Amino acid sequence: MKIYEKLVKECGKRAFFPAFTAVARFGAAKAINMGFKLVTLSNGKRTDGDLRQDAGCAEPARIRTAKA
């Protein structure tokens, strides 16, 4: 928990908005109370299709074989 407190504090010094993704209502409420400015709630069940869409890829093979 100390690392989250430090993160929120350091973001405040730099005029950044700290964000947090929680997997339960309780975690989201706790993050808000800690000072996170953007809190999202996820069920943690991302599909392969979601990951492909986020990466801008049409097929899973491009994600697995892409080189940096």
C-alpha positions, -999 to +999 in steps of 0.1 A: +000+000+000+029+023+006+039+023-031+004+035-040+006+063-015+040+073-029+027+071-065-003+094-057+020+118-039+046+120-067+019+124-094+006+153-074+040+170-074+042+167-111+006+176-120-001+141-133-034+123-127-027+088-112-050+061-125-059+027-111-078-003-125-096-023-098-112-058-101-137-052-074-159-024-061-141-025-028-107-019-045-121+009-066-135+027-036-102+023-018-083+037-047-105+067-049-100+073-011-063+070-016-063+099-041-064+082-075-080+106-100-091+080-126-104+047-114-118+020-137-134-012-127-126-044-146-139-079-142-104-092-152-118-113-180-101-099-211-105-120-242-079-126-269-101-104-291-099-075-267-061-078-266-059-078-304-081-048-307-060-029-281-029-037-301-045-027-334-041-062-348-067-082-368-053-117-360-036-132-330-005-143-350+006-107-355+007-101-317+027-133-310+052-128-338+055-090-338+091-077-332+098-045-314 
